[in-house]
Every structure is written in structure tokens, then in C-alpha cells.
Amino acid sequence: MAAVSSSDSDGCGAESNEANSKWLDAHYDPMANIHTFSACLALADLHGDGEYKLVVGDLGPGGQQPRLKVLKGPLVMTESPLPALPAAAATFFMEQHEPRTPALALASGPCVYVYKNLRPYFKFSLPQLPPNPLEQDLWNQAKEDQIDPLTLKEMLESIRETAEEPLSVQSLSFLQLELSEMEAFVNQHKSKSIKRQTVITTMTTLKKNLADEDAVSCLVLGTENKELLVLDPEAFTILAKDAVTSLCFGRYGREDNTLIMTTRGGGLIIKILKRTAVFVEGGSELGPPPAQAMKLNVPRKTRLYVDQTLREREAGTAMHRAFQTDLYLLRLRAARTYLQALESSLSPVSATAREPLKLHAMVQGLGPTFKLTLHLQNTSTARPILGLLICFLYNEALYALPRAFFKVPLLVPGLSYPLETFVESLSNKGISDIIKVGPTPVPHGGR
């Protein structure tokens, strides 16, 4: 009987273990240079192509800057720096617009950085917490030079040991200083306001309206001060805020969907999802309109377009000068026309402050008799106008009017008064001329 070597025996054993294992060894790289933990890993179809990528919030060991890495298979597809150490990563759908690609949320310190298409999209910051009243009072006394730095240190240490609320970063930094450095620190920071900021310790997602896999989800943040925040996925505002210390969801008693919560004060909250509850999407949608996400059918660049682009690039200076010349000519013509209208009294608005009037004329009819409607308005803010006449200046060989002038009633500021008269054309050759209309004050002693 032939003897079997040890190497052959080891090879057969490894093949046997691999055959009996439930896992396939797809990739192994001990030098991948990825340093993270479970909360900073996420799998998502970031580009909507059906291929899921691995999102890694890398801690950047050895003094290196933290980085956001996206892996496709065993290779790093994209890599970008992060502003601070990541605490958690999650992917979620923010909106119903096409194309349906998830957004990436990365929690770091007091902020949540949201990425869309792997580009920075939004930054949410936790609201600041109210400072400890005793701590605030101590720094106010230091501002007024009522206590010395040594007494301030002793009082702050006492607050840190007894108070439930932690001290601010300013006070914690002060307590770490040597005695010789305290006075300079107090002089530098005593005029600044006390700020207390919590940080995010965990993050997950919660479906907003539907239970579908690609439904819109809300971000749920757990903070260091034992609060639970639910963020709106579109406006990024806080929808709910609970001082909850623990959560549990599942079957309780005979109910399948039960949510159990305990609060900071020792309370117990049990919520049961109604069996008749129907989750439907709300009618009002926030954010950009759906049309913004639609792809435009942009035509291909033609040869004419390319030639025109080259011509504009080469003759850009000359074209700009020609445009400026035409613009100046347009302004000059507009000024001349306005001046001519003022000199010939053809302007519909009075040019003097003594007569704040606006006159608009409208002609109706096919002839030979026309209806002329005048709309007269007092543009003054508070002063009514009384004692005006409407006068018509026209060629009596071409037109005939019942009256060449008539009296205007009292004009109240802001109101438009319609005044009507008739004009008859006397020419059978289609000759026309200008009829000038204008208000004039009633002469003294006139009736």
C-alpha cells in the first residue's frame, strides 16, 4: 500500500474544507488599506445600473485624513477626502424622481454629509444644546473679573462631577490646562458665548410612506445626549425628537408589528401598528419638480453649429463691439423719441409734478364713425384734481366731433375714469391725421 505525503494530505484537506464550506472565497487582499468598522460600511446601487457598490467610510489611520471610498469588485472606483472621522454610513432614497438612484449619508461629529452621485449635496448640523446655567454664570463672573482662574477651575470641576449635563468644549479645554496657562485662556475666551454641541453616535434609515425597497426613507440619528432624531429626506428638518434610550420592534403578545421604547426618565412606550393602516404617498411633494430630473433630448452638434462656434470664438471681440454699438444706438433712439413725445405733447404721462395725470386713448369702430374712449387717471398719492377740461385738436376738414372740449369730473387719486366721445371721418379718400388730446385747466371765471 502506497504512503501519502503530508503536502498531498494538506492539499486534500483544504479542498475538502472549501467544498464543505457555505462560502466561496471571492477575494482576499491583506494589503487593501481599508480601516473602518461595521457602521461605516454600506452596499448600494449608486448609479441605478443594477450593480451594487461597497461604500466605505475609511478612518485614515496613522494621522492620515479620513476618506470616502467606493469599491467596485475588489478595486477602489472613487476616493475623496472627508472633513472629519466618520461615525456611520447609510444609503437612502430621497425622492421619487427618475432616475431612481440612492443618496449616501455619512455621519461625522455633529453633522450629516449627504452625497448624490458621489458629490457633496447637503450638510445637516445638529442644533446646539442649551449650556449649563451654573457653567454660564461662572464664565459671566470671569468676564466681569469677579473670580480668579483657580476658583473657576475648582467650580467647573465640581459641576463636572455632579451635573448630569456635560460641560462645554470651552470649559473642558480650560480644565486640561496648566496653572500658568489658565489666565491667558480666560482672557481670550471669557467674552465668547458658551456653546454645547452633541455628536452623532449611530445612524439608520426608516421608510417614510411605503415599505417598498426603493421607497423614500428618513434618516434616524442617535446622539451622544441620548436623543433620537428623525430627519425629513427632502427638507432635512427634524420631524421627531425623542429622548429614547432603547428601541425594539417585532411581535409582542398577539400583535405582529409592535414598537417598544424606553425613555431617559424610566418610562415605557408601546406602539402597535394598526392592521388597517395604509401607507400612501402624500399629495404635496417638496423639492424640485419632477421635470427637472427628466433627460433632455439634446440634438447632436451639426457642422453648422461647430462652424458658428469657431466663428464666435475667433471674432468674439468684434461681435461684442458691434453689440455695444447697436445698444448705444437703441438707447439714443429711445431718448430722442421720448424727447419728441414730450415736445409734441404725445406722451401718455404728464412730465410735470403740478399735473400728475396719465391719459390713455382707445379707438373702436370701422368707420366712418369711430368711438373714442379716454382713460384719465390721477397719479397723485393723496391730492385730488378738480377743474380740468379735455380738449381736442384736429383737422376740421378731415374729422368732426360733437364737442371740441368737455369738462372732467373730480379725479380721485388712483382711479381710472373712462370718458367717451364720437369722431366722424369726413374724407372719402381714406386720408387720416393725428388728433391731439390733452387736459387743460378751466380758465378763471369759466363755467
Disulfide bonds with the S-S distance in Angstrom:
none
